[in-house]
């Protein structure tokens, strides 16, 4: 999924690329999600002030285990993003500080590890000649994944006593659940 800078004209460049199921599967490895089909990515690239403005969109279709009932949850995740791509030469030239300046700057701000300027949050650095869309799309797929998947919003989950899937049928178990660690408290007699 490579785009050469010289391909981008004054009016911009419209690109339609596909990310294979294998590449997508490798990106999702360890996340608990599995891709069901390749991604069809639509992107628009425009040259702006020395860099490139990338606008992209795609819909990721994935499956995962429902956190409530443990059945398969099918999710459709529409994604759209805008990223300002900055050539390495510009990125290096802006904030070149020597070691003493960095130490002085750190002393005044406390811990600065992992911090960044808010204006730079939507910037990505590239080599200045070729833009590789694959890592950008992979990152956007991972950012779009929910913290936990549910098969449907009103999922009833599993019975805490017998394990019956309550979406399929009610089990008839006593719904009053007493935590066994707190059960001894019911024997306490208060005198008043």
C-alpha positions as CSV (number, residue, x, y, z in Angstrom):
1,X,0.0,0.0,0.0
2,X,2.6,2.5,-1.1
3,X,2.0,5.9,-2.6
4,X,4.8,7.9,-4.2
5,X,4.8,11.7,-3.5
6,X,5.3,12.5,-7.2
7,X,1.9,10.8,-7.9
8,X,0.1,13.5,-5.9
9,X,-0.9,16.4,-8.2
10,X,-2.1,19.9,-7.3
11,X,-5.7,18.7,-7.2
12,X,-4.8,15.8,-4.9
13,X,-4.9,12.0,-5.3
14,X,-7.7,9.6,-4.7
15,X,-6.6,6.1,-3.8
16,X,-8.5,2.8,-3.3
17,X,-6.3,0.0,-1.8
18,X,-7.1,-3.3,-0.2
19,X,-5.5,-4.7,2.9
20,X,-5.4,-8.5,2.7
21,X,-7.0,-10.7,5.4
22,X,-3.5,-12.0,6.3
23,X,-2.1,-8.6,7.0
24,X,-5.2,-7.6,8.9
25,X,-5.1,-10.8,10.9
26,X,-1.4,-10.2,11.9
27,X,-2.4,-6.6,13.0
28,X,-5.2,-8.0,15.2
29,X,-3.1,-10.8,16.7
30,X,-3.4,-10.9,20.5
31,X,-6.3,-8.4,20.6
32,X,-9.0,-11.0,20.9
33,X,-10.6,-9.9,17.6
34,X,-10.5,-11.6,14.3
35,X,-11.0,-10.0,10.9
36,X,-13.7,-11.6,8.7
37,X,-12.9,-9.9,5.4
38,X,-10.2,-7.8,3.8
39,X,-10.3,-4.0,4.2
40,X,-11.2,-1.7,1.3
41,X,-9.5,1.6,2.1
42,X,-10.4,4.8,0.4
43,X,-7.9,7.6,0.8
44,X,-7.5,11.2,-0.4
45,X,-4.0,12.7,-0.3
46,X,-3.2,16.5,-0.8
47,X,0.0,18.3,-0.6
48,X,-0.1,21.0,2.1
49,X,2.7,23.2,3.4
50,X,5.6,20.9,2.8
51,X,3.7,17.8,4.0
52,X,0.7,15.7,2.9
53,X,-2.8,15.7,4.3
54,X,-4.2,12.1,4.4
55,X,-7.9,11.6,4.8
56,X,-9.0,8.0,4.9
57,X,-12.0,5.8,5.5
58,X,-12.9,2.1,5.7
59,X,-15.2,-0.3,7.5
60,X,-13.6,-3.1,9.5
61,X,-15.6,-6.2,10.0
62,X,-14.4,-8.3,12.9
63,X,-15.6,-11.0,15.3
64,X,-14.8,-11.5,19.0
65,X,-16.1,-13.3,22.0
66,X,-19.0,-11.5,23.7
67,X,-17.9,-10.4,27.2
68,X,-21.4,-11.2,28.7
69,X,-22.5,-14.5,27.1
70,X,-19.3,-15.8,25.4
71,X,-20.9,-16.3,22.0
72,X,-19.5,-14.8,18.8
73,X,-20.1,-11.1,18.5
74,X,-19.9,-9.7,14.9
75,X,-18.9,-6.0,14.8
76,X,-18.9,-3.5,12.0
77,X,-16.5,-0.7,12.7
78,X,-16.7,2.4,10.4
79,X,-13.4,4.4,10.6
80,X,-12.5,7.8,9.2
81,X,-9.3,9.6,10.0
82,X,-7.3,12.7,9.0
83,X,-3.5,12.6,9.5
84,X,-0.9,15.2,8.6
85,X,2.1,13.5,7.1
86,X,5.4,15.4,7.7
87,X,8.6,14.6,5.9
88,X,11.5,13.5,8.2
89,X,13.6,16.5,7.0
90,X,11.0,18.9,8.3
91,X,10.3,17.0,11.5
92,X,14.0,16.9,12.4
93,X,14.6,20.5,11.6
94,X,11.9,22.0,13.8
95,X,12.9,20.9,17.3
96,X,16.7,20.3,17.3
97,X,17.8,20.9,20.9
98,X,21.2,20.1,22.2
99,X,21.7,18.0,25.4
100,X,22.0,21.0,27.8
101,X,18.8,22.6,26.4
102,X,16.9,19.3,26.8
103,X,18.1,18.9,30.5
104,X,17.1,22.5,31.2
105,X,13.7,22.0,29.6
106,X,13.2,18.7,31.6
107,X,14.1,20.4,35.0
108,X,11.3,22.9,34.5
109,X,8.6,20.4,33.6
110,X,9.2,17.4,35.8
111,X,8.8,14.1,34.0
112,X,8.4,14.5,30.3
113,X,8.7,10.9,29.1
114,X,5.9,10.0,26.7
115,X,4.6,13.6,26.4
116,X,4.0,15.5,23.2
117,X,2.5,18.7,22.0
118,X,-1.3,18.4,21.5
119,X,-0.9,20.0,18.0
120,X,1.4,17.1,17.0
121,X,-1.1,14.3,18.0
122,X,-2.4,13.9,14.4
123,X,1.0,14.0,12.7
124,X,2.9,11.1,11.3
125,X,6.5,11.2,9.9
126,X,7.4,9.7,6.6
127,X,10.7,9.6,4.5
128,X,9.6,12.4,2.2
129,X,9.4,10.2,-1.0
130,X,7.0,7.3,-0.4
131,X,4.0,7.0,2.0
132,X,3.3,3.5,3.3
133,X,-0.4,3.4,4.1
134,X,-0.3,-0.1,5.7
135,X,1.0,0.9,9.2
136,X,-1.3,3.9,9.3
137,X,-4.3,1.7,8.5
138,X,-3.2,-1.0,11.0
139,X,-3.0,1.7,13.7
140,X,-6.5,3.0,12.8
141,X,-8.0,-0.5,12.9
142,X,-6.5,-1.0,16.4
143,X,-7.8,2.4,17.6
144,X,-11.3,1.6,16.4
145,X,-11.6,-1.7,18.4
146,X,-13.9,-1.4,21.4
147,X,-12.6,-2.2,24.9
148,X,-14.9,-5.2,25.0
149,X,-17.3,-6.7,22.5
150,X,-20.9,-7.6,23.1
151,X,-23.1,-9.6,20.8
152,X,-25.9,-7.0,21.3
153,X,-26.5,-4.1,23.6
154,X,-29.3,-5.9,25.6
155,X,-27.3,-9.2,26.0
156,X,-28.4,-10.8,29.3
157,X,-25.2,-12.9,29.7
158,X,-24.8,-16.1,31.6
159,X,-26.5,-17.3,34.8
160,X,-24.0,-16.9,37.6
161,X,-25.1,-20.2,39.2
162,X,-25.7,-22.7,36.4
163,X,-24.0,-21.0,33.4
164,X,-27.1,-21.0,31.1
165,X,-27.1,-18.5,28.3
166,X,-30.0,-16.2,29.4
167,X,-30.4,-14.9,25.8
168,X,-31.6,-18.4,24.8
169,X,-33.8,-19.3,27.8
170,X,-34.3,-18.5,31.5
171,X,-32.9,-21.2,33.8
172,X,-35.1,-20.8,36.9
173,X,-32.2,-20.4,39.3
174,X,-32.7,-18.1,42.3
175,X,-31.8,-14.6,41.1
176,X,-30.9,-13.5,44.6
177,X,-27.2,-13.9,44.7
178,X,-25.4,-13.7,48.0
179,X,-21.7,-13.4,47.9
180,X,-20.4,-16.4,50.0
181,X,-17.8,-14.1,51.6
182,X,-20.5,-12.0,53.0
183,X,-23.0,-14.8,53.9
184,X,-21.8,-15.1,57.5
185,X,-23.0,-11.5,58.1
186,X,-26.6,-12.6,58.0
187,X,-26.1,-14.5,61.3
188,X,-25.1,-11.4,63.2
189,X,-27.6,-10.3,65.7
190,X,-27.6,-6.6,66.6
191,X,-28.7,-5.6,70.1
192,X,-30.4,-2.3,70.4
